[in-house]
């Protein structure tokens, strides 16, 4: 009976995660937001002048999904478009310029996409046309143009590598990125002050922080913290390329021209996923708690909070949290913050009397440098691994959490999902009825 109970708990965790993923399907959400009624065009409840041409810029992990929906709905009304994403096989007409932007580090195509978009938006401005920007997480690396010609692609890649591996929060990373970018922080939309601008957002940031998605290319931004301060706090001054440091020091985070008619509409965010996950958990018979305060802690602290809160609640309980733990890379293994969250949790729940299941996975289907979205574990995981001669502490020290769970067949593999609303963490506890 005990084994059947645990298997049911694990199936429930996967069911809850999959249901959450369906709720943030970027193609379906964009399709619903784009309405053609006679001569009227409505984009996310914003009326568009149907007599004017439409230009589109789509960037990020959800760009392909959002572009399919926009193209299917708007069709020949689209005068020109630029898309930067991973899915270059996406079927789109010749009006779309396609680029395979890099992630997590920018590539030559990331720069080419930004340059093409600037040219496109300059054209839209001359026609006082409508511009639709479809942006999502991952866009910061997939869409970039340095603020100074002296900054090479090598410099950009090294700066991004250092920023995403130093333990900084995504807000801190983006603050520094904006300082050396010519398209982030509202600098892209500044090219078309005469255009109507509509930005559709699949958000990978905290609620209310949507200007940080893809580092806010259409959202003029004034920083609360300076890029220089963040660089000092994470001791990056001696590591960043000189050209990047010079750009950061010269940045003044000044405001930019803003289009006369600009709208920003969030189609989905992490709250969409966690609220849907909670509803599904209740349908499955769990008392559910959404831990809104467990978001961006250092990974050790976040895991401790997650497990302590779950242990405190009366079973059967489901505790759900989102966001992204900060997770410095310590070794050359394969994995990411989600599989490491589960590995740390499995060590803490090892051998507990109650059944305890932890699942953590990225909504984009990608966890760090691994091919998995995350992993799942229970109170028996450590014992199973020891039978295979695996020491959890050793894998943890090498940042090799994916290989650990891959050998146990407990990696969560979805492939790229075409959306990105950050991570989803699910902890389930139920009494062991023996």
C-alpha positions in Angstrom: 0.0 0.0 0.0 2.8 2.4 0.9 4.5 2.1 -2.5 1.1 2.6 -4.3 0.5 5.8 -2.2 4.0 7.2 -3.0 3.5 6.4 -6.7 0.1 8.2 -6.6 1.8 11.2 -5.0 4.5 11.4 -7.7 1.8 11.1 -10.4 -0.1 13.9 -8.8 3.0 16.2 -8.7 3.5 15.6 -12.5 -0.2 16.1 -13.2 -0.2 19.5 -11.3 2.9 20.7 -13.2 1.5 19.7 -16.6 -1.8 21.4 -15.9 0.1 24.6 -14.9 2.0 24.4 -18.2 -1.2 24.3 -20.3 -2.4 27.5 -18.6 0.5 29.4 -20.0 0.4 28.2 -23.6 1.8 31.3 -25.4 0.3 30.5 -28.8 -3.2 30.0 -27.4 -3.1 33.1 -25.2 -1.8 35.3 -28.1 -4.5 33.9 -30.4 -7.2 34.7 -27.9 -5.8 38.3 -27.5 -5.9 39.0 -31.3 -9.4 39.7 -32.6 -10.5 40.7 -36.1 -14.1 41.9 -36.2 -15.1 43.3 -39.6 -12.9 46.3 -40.2 -11.9 46.4 -36.6 -8.6 45.0 -35.1 -8.3 44.5 -31.4 -5.0 43.4 -29.9 -5.3 42.6 -26.1 -8.4 44.9 -25.8 -6.5 47.7 -27.5 -8.0 49.0 -30.8 -5.6 49.3 -33.7 -6.0 51.6 -36.7 -6.9 49.1 -39.4 -5.8 51.5 -42.1 -2.2 51.6 -41.0 0.4 48.9 -41.7 1.5 46.5 -38.9 5.0 45.6 -38.0 6.0 42.9 -35.5 9.1 42.2 -33.4 9.0 38.9 -31.5 11.8 37.9 -29.2 12.3 35.3 -26.5 11.5 31.7 -25.7 7.8 32.2 -26.5 8.5 34.1 -29.7 7.7 31.2 -32.1 4.4 30.4 -30.4 3.3 34.0 -30.2 4.4 34.7 -33.9 2.3 31.7 -35.1 -0.8 33.1 -33.5 -0.2 36.7 -34.8 0.5 35.5 -38.3 -2.5 33.2 -38.4 -4.8 36.0 -37.3 -3.3 39.2 -38.9 -2.0 37.5 -42.1 -1.5 40.0 -45.0 -2.0 43.0 -42.7 1.6 42.4 -41.5 4.0 44.6 -43.6 7.2 43.3 -42.0 8.4 41.3 -39.0 11.5 40.2 -37.1 11.6 37.1 -34.9 14.5 36.0 -32.7 14.0 32.6 -31.1 15.4 29.0 -31.1 12.8 27.6 -33.5 14.1 28.6 -36.9 12.0 25.9 -38.6 8.8 27.8 -37.7 6.5 28.2 -40.8 6.1 31.9 -41.5 5.8 33.9 -44.8 8.8 35.8 -46.3 7.7 39.0 -44.7 9.2 37.6 -41.5 13.0 37.9 -41.0 14.1 34.9 -38.8 17.1 34.8 -36.5 18.3 32.0 -34.2 19.1 34.2 -31.2 21.4 32.6 -28.5 20.6 31.6 -25.0 21.8 31.8 -22.3 24.5 33.8 -24.2 24.0 36.1 -27.1 25.3 35.1 -30.6 25.9 36.9 -33.9 22.3 36.3 -34.7 21.2 38.0 -31.5 22.9 41.1 -32.7 21.7 40.7 -36.3 18.1 40.4 -35.0 18.4 43.6 -33.0 19.8 45.5 -35.9 17.1 44.2 -38.2 14.4 45.2 -35.7 15.8 48.7 -35.3 15.7 49.1 -39.1 12.1 47.8 -39.2 11.0 50.1 -36.4 12.6 53.1 -38.1 10.5 52.3 -41.1 7.4 51.9 -39.0 8.1 55.3 -37.5 8.3 57.0 -40.9 4.9 55.5 -41.7 3.4 56.2 -38.3 2.5 52.5 -38.4 1.5 50.1 -35.6 4.2 48.0 -34.0 3.4 44.9 -32.0 6.2 43.6 -29.8 5.8 40.0 -28.6 8.3 39.6 -25.8 9.1 36.8 -23.4 11.8 35.5 -21.2 15.1 34.6 -22.8 14.9 37.7 -25.0 17.7 39.4 -23.2 20.3 37.1 -24.8 18.4 36.5 -28.0 18.1 40.2 -28.9 21.1 42.5 -28.3 23.0 45.4 -29.7 25.9 46.9 -27.8 25.7 50.6 -26.9 29.2 51.1 -28.1 30.9 49.7 -31.2 34.0 48.9 -29.2 32.1 46.1 -27.4 32.7 42.8 -29.3 30.4 39.8 -29.4 33.1 38.0 -27.3 32.8 40.8 -24.7 29.0 40.5 -24.7 29.1 36.8 -24.2 31.6 36.9 -21.4 29.6 39.7 -19.6 26.5 37.6 -19.8 28.2 34.4 -18.7 29.6 36.2 -15.6 26.3 37.8 -14.8 24.1 34.7 -15.0 26.6 32.5 -13.0 27.5 34.9 -10.1 24.3 34.4 -8.1 22.7 37.7 -8.9 18.9 38.0 -9.2 17.4 38.4 -12.6 16.5 42.0 -11.8 20.2 42.7 -11.0 21.4 40.9 -14.1 19.0 43.0 -16.3 20.0 46.2 -14.6 23.6 45.6 -15.7 22.6 44.4 -19.2 20.6 47.6 -19.8 23.7 49.7 -19.1 25.7 48.3 -22.0 22.7 47.7 -24.5 21.4 49.9 -27.3 18.0 48.2 -27.4 17.1 47.4 -23.7 15.3 49.6 -21.2 13.0 51.3 -23.8 15.8 52.1 -26.3 14.1 50.0 -29.0 10.7 51.7 -28.8 12.5 55.1 -28.7 13.1 54.6 -32.5 9.4 55.0 -33.2 7.9 57.8 -31.1 5.3 58.4 -33.9 4.0 54.8 -33.9 1.3 53.0 -31.9 3.2 50.5 -29.8 1.5 47.4 -28.3 3.7 45.1 -26.3 2.4 41.6 -25.6 4.2 39.9 -22.7 4.7 36.4 -21.5 6.4 37.3 -18.3 9.2 35.5 -16.6 9.4 38.1 -13.8 7.6 38.8 -10.6 4.1 40.3 -10.7 4.4 44.0 -11.3 7.9 43.8 -12.6 7.0 43.2 -16.2 9.3 45.9 -17.5 12.1 43.5 -16.8 11.0 40.9 -19.3 13.7 40.6 -22.0 15.2 43.6 -20.2 12.3 45.9 -21.2 13.1 46.8 -24.9 9.9 48.9 -25.1 9.6 50.0 -21.5 11.6 53.1 -20.6 13.3 52.3 -17.3 14.9 54.2 -14.5 17.0 51.9 -12.3 16.5 51.7 -8.5 20.0 50.3 -8.2 22.9 51.3 -10.4 24.7 48.8 -12.5 28.0 49.8 -11.0 26.8 49.0 -7.5 25.7 45.5 -8.6 29.1 44.9 -10.3 30.8 45.8 -7.1 28.5 43.7 -4.9 29.3 40.6 -6.9 33.0 41.4 -7.3 32.9 41.5 -11.0 35.0 44.6 -11.6 38.2 42.5 -12.2 36.4 40.0 -14.3 34.2 41.9 -16.8 35.7 43.0 -20.1 37.1 46.5 -20.1 34.7 47.7 -22.9 31.7 46.5 -20.8 33.0 48.2 -17.7 33.5 51.4 -19.6 29.9 51.3 -20.9 28.6 50.7 -17.4 30.5 53.6 -16.0 29.3 55.9 -18.8 25.7 54.9 -18.5 23.3 57.4 -16.9 20.1 55.4 -17.2 18.5 58.4 -18.9 15.0 58.3 -20.1 14.2 57.9 -23.8 11.6 59.1 -26.2 8.3 57.3 -25.7 5.8 56.5 -28.4 2.7 58.7 -28.2 0.4 55.7 -28.0 2.0 52.8 -26.1 0.4 49.8 -24.3 1.9 46.9 -22.4 -0.3 43.8 -21.8 0.7 40.7 -19.8 -0.8 37.6 -21.3 0.6 35.2 -18.6 3.1 35.2 -15.8 4.2 33.0 -13.0 1.1 33.7 -11.0 -1.0 32.3 -13.9 0.9 29.0 -13.5 0.9 28.8 -9.7 -2.8 29.7 -9.4 -3.7 27.0 -12.0 -1.4 24.5 -10.2 -3.1 25.2 -6.9 -6.6 24.7 -8.4 -5.5 21.4 -9.9 -4.0 20.3 -6.5 -7.3 21.0 -4.8 -9.2 19.0 -7.4 -6.9 16.1 -6.6 -7.8 16.3 -2.9 -4.9 18.3 -1.5 -5.1 21.2 0.9 -3.1 23.8 -1.1 -0.8 26.6 0.0 0.8 29.1 -2.5 4.0 30.3 -0.8 4.2 33.7 -2.5 7.3 34.7 -0.5 9.4 31.8 -1.6 10.6 33.3 -4.9 14.2 34.4 -5.4 16.1 33.3 -2.3 19.6 31.8 -2.5 18.9 28.2 -3.3 20.0 26.8 0.2 17.6 29.2 1.9 14.8 28.6 -0.6 14.9 24.8 -0.2 14.9 25.1 3.5 11.9 27.4 3.5 10.0 25.2 1.0 10.4 22.0 3.1 9.9 23.6 6.5 6.6 25.2 5.3 5.4 21.9 3.8 6.3 20.0 7.0 4.4 22.6 9.1 1.1 22.2 7.2 -1.3 19.3 8.0 -1.3 16.6 5.3 -2.3 15.8 2.7 -0.9 19.1 1.6 0.5 20.7 -1.6 2.8 23.7 -1.3 3.5 25.6 -4.5 6.0 28.3 -5.2 7.4 30.0 -8.2 10.1 32.4 -9.2 13.8 31.5 -9.6 16.2 30.7 -6.8 19.7 32.2 -7.3 22.1 29.3 -7.9 25.8 29.9 -8.4 27.5 27.3 -10.6 30.3 25.5 -8.7 31.5 22.8 -11.1 31.4 21.7 -14.7 28.5 19.2 -14.4 25.1 19.3 -16.1 22.1 20.7 -14.4 20.4 23.9 -13.2 18.6 25.5 -10.3 15.5 23.2 -10.6 17.3 19.9 -10.5 19.6 21.3 -7.8 16.5 22.3 -5.8 15.3 18.8 -6.0 18.7 17.3 -5.2 19.0 19.4 -2.1 15.5 18.6 -1.1 16.0 14.9 -1.5 18.9 15.0 0.9 16.7 16.8 3.5 13.7 14.5 3.2 15.7 11.3 3.1 14.0 8.5 5.1 11.1 10.6 6.5 8.2 8.7 7.9 5.6 10.6 5.8 5.5 10.4 2.1 7.2 13.5 0.7 7.5 14.4 -3.0 9.3 17.5 -4.4 9.1 18.5 -8.1 10.8 21.6 -9.5 10.9 22.5 -13.2 11.3 25.4 -15.6 8.2 26.4 -17.5 10.4 26.8 -20.6 11.5 23.2 -20.4 15.1 24.1 -20.0 17.1 23.8 -16.7 20.5 25.3 -16.9 22.8 23.5 -19.3 20.8 20.3 -19.2 18.2 18.8 -21.6 15.7 18.5 -18.8 13.1 21.0 -17.3 13.9 19.8 -13.8 13.4 16.7 -11.6 11.3 14.9 -9.1 12.3 13.2 -5.8 10.8 11.6 -2.7 11.9 10.3 0.7 13.4 7.2 -0.9 15.5 8.9 -3.6 18.8 9.0 -1.7 18.5 5.3 -0.8 17.8 4.4 -4.4 20.8 6.4 -5.6 23.1 4.8 -3.0 22.3 1.4 -4.5 23.7 2.7 -7.8 26.8 3.9 -6.0 25.9 7.6 -6.3 26.7 10.1 -3.5 24.3 13.1 -3.6 26.9 15.5 -2.0 29.4 14.7 -4.7 27.0 15.5 -7.5 25.9 18.7 -5.7 29.5 19.9 -5.4 30.0 19.5 -9.1 26.7 21.2 -10.1 25.9 17.8 -11.7 22.3 17.4 -10.5 20.9 16.5 -14.0 23.1 13.4 -14.3 22.1 12.3 -10.8 18.4 12.3 -11.7 18.9 11.1 -15.2 20.5 7.9 -13.9 17.5 7.5 -11.5 15.1 8.2 -14.4 13.6 11.0 -12.4 14.5 13.9 -14.7 11.5 15.9 -15.9 12.0 16.2 -19.7 9.4 18.2 -21.7 11.6 19.6 -24.4 11.3 23.4 -25.2 7.7 24.3 -24.3 7.3 27.5 -26.3 6.6 29.6 -23.2 8.5 30.9 -20.2 7.0 32.1 -16.9 9.8 31.1 -14.7 10.0 28.0 -12.5 7.3 26.0 -10.7 8.0 24.1 -7.5 5.6 21.6 -6.1 6.0 19.9 -2.7 3.5 17.2 -1.6 3.2 15.5 1.7 0.8 12.8 2.8 0.8 10.3 5.7 2.3 6.9 5.1 -0.5 4.5 5.8 1.8 1.6 5.5 
